[in-house]
Amino acid sequence: MRHCLHSNEFGCALRCPSGCCVHLYFGNVALAVKPHELPPWLHTVQDLYSRHALDALAEPDTRRISLCSPVDNLTLVFSLNELVWLHDLLTSTTILLEVERILAAS
């Protein structure tokens, strides 16, 4: 059984039973990432938000913020509100994994 690390209105983050990866579900996307891959995703989402927040503020539900994926010919498109929820999902999951790592080392 997978362990839910965090969930919000946009999606959830689940740890796979073996602990090797985290499954991120947001919008219509499901993504499996290694724990060390979360911080780069978080940084990318933070950067997108800082670059597009003011422009998208007038219409926060319009999907116009694009994120290129590591897969050729695939781009993810978000509204400002969705990007905020994705940021919350990535931030909370990253923090929880770091706390677990620290506690396990104690």
C-alpha positions in Angstrom: 0.0 0.0 0.0 1.3 3.5 -0.9 1.8 6.1 1.8 0.2 9.5 1.1 2.8 12.2 1.9 0.6 15.2 1.0 -2.6 16.1 -0.8 -4.4 19.2 -1.8 -7.2 20.4 -4.2 -5.0 19.7 -7.2 -3.4 16.3 -6.5 -1.4 14.2 -4.1 2.0 12.7 -3.6 2.3 9.1 -2.6 5.4 7.1 -1.7 5.6 3.7 -3.5 5.7 0.7 -1.2 9.4 0.0 -1.7 10.2 3.7 -1.0 12.3 4.1 -4.2 10.1 6.8 -5.7 7.3 9.3 -5.2 4.2 9.2 -7.3 2.9 12.7 -8.1 -0.7 13.0 -9.3 -1.9 16.4 -10.4 -4.5 17.5 -12.8 -4.5 14.8 -15.5 -0.8 13.9 -15.0 0.8 11.0 -13.1 4.5 11.2 -12.6 7.0 8.9 -10.7 10.1 10.7 -9.5 13.0 9.7 -7.3 13.2 11.8 -4.1 16.4 13.6 -5.3 14.5 14.7 -8.4 11.9 16.7 -6.4 14.0 19.7 -5.6 14.7 20.5 -9.3 11.0 20.2 -10.0 10.3 22.5 -7.1 12.9 25.0 -8.3 11.4 25.0 -11.9 7.9 25.6 -10.6 9.1 28.4 -8.3 10.9 30.0 -11.3 7.7 29.7 -13.4 5.6 31.3 -10.8 8.0 34.2 -10.3 8.2 34.8 -14.0 4.4 34.6 -14.8 2.5 35.4 -11.6 1.9 39.1 -12.3 0.9 38.5 -16.0 -1.5 35.7 -15.0 -3.0 37.4 -12.0 -5.9 39.0 -14.0 -7.1 35.5 -15.1 -5.7 33.0 -12.6 -7.7 30.1 -14.0 -6.6 30.5 -17.6 -4.1 27.9 -18.6 -1.3 29.8 -20.1 1.8 28.9 -18.1 3.8 26.1 -19.9 6.4 23.8 -18.4 8.5 21.8 -20.8 8.9 18.1 -19.8 12.0 16.0 -20.0 10.1 14.0 -22.7 10.4 15.4 -26.3 7.2 16.9 -27.7 5.4 17.1 -24.3 4.6 20.4 -22.6 2.5 20.7 -19.4 0.2 23.7 -19.3 -1.1 25.3 -16.0 -3.2 28.1 -14.8 -1.7 30.3 -12.1 -4.0 28.6 -9.5 -2.9 25.2 -10.6 0.8 26.2 -10.5 0.3 27.4 -6.9 -1.3 24.0 -5.9 1.6 22.2 -7.7 4.1 24.3 -5.8 2.3 23.4 -2.5 2.4 19.7 -3.5 6.1 19.7 -4.3 7.1 21.9 -1.4 5.3 19.9 1.2 6.5 16.6 -0.2 10.1 17.7 -0.3 10.0 19.0 3.3 8.3 15.8 4.5 10.9 13.6 2.8 13.7 15.7 4.3 12.3 15.4 7.8 11.9 11.7 7.4 15.6 11.5 6.2 16.8 13.5 9.2 14.7 11.4 11.7 16.0 8.1 10.1 19.6 9.3 10.5 19.1 10.0 14.2 
